[in-house]
Amino acid sequence: MGAQGWVYNPVNNVAANYLSFQDAADTPVSSPLAVDTTTIKQLVVPDRAVKVTISGTVDVRIGTDSSLSSYFVVPANTPVVLPVATVDSLYVLGDSASGDCHFVFHML
């Protein structure tokens, strides 16, 4: 913990005031999010989010294109931190199996 209760990451010098386990959709999506291999799910990035940590019980495809025509695969049980300060939405899909996608937004 840094000054004023901030969570500090010395690797990229980004501090966060708090964490959010929900997205910013009109009907908020909470972590964990159930994913499968057929339905692309949307996570609306909160306005004050600077990064997101994502992990899954299965390999999860992550992208910023709603069709996931371009994506990154987060290996199962491997937390990955992604910058989201200029991203409106993330889209997730199970890569080859159904499971849970865990996420937490790092907020300013």
N, C-alpha and C positions, 0 to 999 in steps of 0.2 A: 504494500500500500504506500502510495506517495502522500504528499501533502494534501490536506483537505479531504482525505478519504478517497482520492483518485486511484484508479487502477493504472499502473504505469508499465509500459512495455519498453525496456531499454534497447531492444533490437531496432525499432524504428522510431523511437522518441515520440510516440503518440500516447497521450494520457486520455483516459475516459472518466467521466464523472460517475457513471453508473452503467449497469448492464440491463438489457431488456430481452426477455425470453418470448416476446410477442412481436409480430410484424405490425405495420401501420395500416392494414386493410380496414375497410369499413366494418367488417366482421373480423376481428383480429385472429390470426393464426398463431397458435402457441406451440412451443417446442415441448416434446418431440412431435414432428409431423410424419404421419404415415405416408410412405411412398410405395409405388408399384412401378411396373415397367410399361404401363400403358397411359397413365394419366399424368400430364405435366402439371405440377403445382406451382403457384405463384407466391412469392414472399415479397410484400411491399416494404421497401427499405424505409425505416423511419427518417424523418428530416434531419435529426441530430446524430444519426449513426455515422461513424467513421470507419468501422470495420465490423466484420462478422466472423465468428468462429463457427465452423460447420464440421460435423462428423456424422457418421451413420452406422447403423448396425449391419448395413450392406453397402456395397459400392454405390455412390450417388453421383449422377450427372448434375452439374451446376452450370448455368449460363445466364446471359442477360437478354437473350433472344427468346421470345415466347414459344418459338417452334423448336428450340434447342438444336438448331441446325449447326451451331458451333457450341461446344461445351468442354468442360474440364471434369474428369472423373476423380472424385474424392474417394480414396480407398477406404474400405470398411474399417471402423475403429481407429481412424487416423484423423485427429483434429487438424483442420486447415484454417488459417486466418487469411481473409481476403479484404482488401480495401473496398469500401462501398460509399465513400463520401459523395461521389458524383453519379451514383447508380440509383435508378428509380425502383427497379424490381429485379429480383433473382428468380430463376425458374429451376425447379428440381424434379428429378425423375430417378427412380431406381434403375441402375444400369443393367442388371441381369437378374434381379430378385426383388421381392417385396420386403420391406422392413421399416425402420424408423430413421428419420433425419433429425438430428439434434442441432439446434442453432442458438446463438446468443449474439445480439447486437451490442457493440461497444459504443456508448452514447456520450456526447459532449454535453 
